[in-house]
């Protein structure tokens, strides 16, 4: 039985039984995966259980070091590792885990997490920077906050002060009734625009190409020089009735390839193959790696 989320995508969805390749096509430009998830083992397992019930079946149930080794072995040259705290008091231990994992892998750039509104959230970001993490990840759906909530100000200010990139799942999709809040009520391009306007020095990336408000995010890219997007799960045709072509063509210098690996229901290389078909060669170099290298300072 599928469940609609505020007239959005209907989840859960089934796995895709698509074939996977052995490696990235060596003729492609250098590939950076700007959206890889790394969590401690027990938290990864809890997330997989949630997805199996409320999202989609996870095809690759690999722990953190296995994730890195899997993608590296298939020709992905660099990975940006993301995670998110589900409640207050988790972030510092999770950031320690991310720092230690990234330290073992020179081809991994680790980002910090913090729970919006928790006491000392700005200081948590500051300590993460001092420890060597290179940005911050927030997730409106999981952490149940709106991007323009005043409680985020301390985090935004800390990112600006340290010139840290911020990755924030602030688009309405993919949503699920399994979340504790309704993504269609707390998310939207208008809220993101208020953040971009109020914090013009904040460098913000919105995953999933801002799904499902593609026209609105195309307009935001033209109006705001501090906005980037990533392609995660949106270009491979897994979700029905989505055509991101115009957004890919509009500003390849502001769009990054990302996958959500390992939390995907389809082949690891499904979307890199789709981008190869969809994007002109000069833009492909930017989307597959150039934009991410510039945004994250790789």
PyMOL commands that set and color helices and strands:
alter all, ss='L'
color gray80, all
select helices_A, chain A and resi 41-54+64-73+91-104+121-131+140-143+150-162+183-186+189-198+208-210+214-223+245-250+252-254+270-278+281-296
alter helices_A, ss='H'
color red, helices_A
select strands_A, chain A and resi 3-4+10-11+32-37+78-82+108-110+112-113+135-139+165-169+203-206+227-230+255-256
alter strands_A, ss='S'
color yellow, strands_A
deselect
rebuild
show_as cartoon
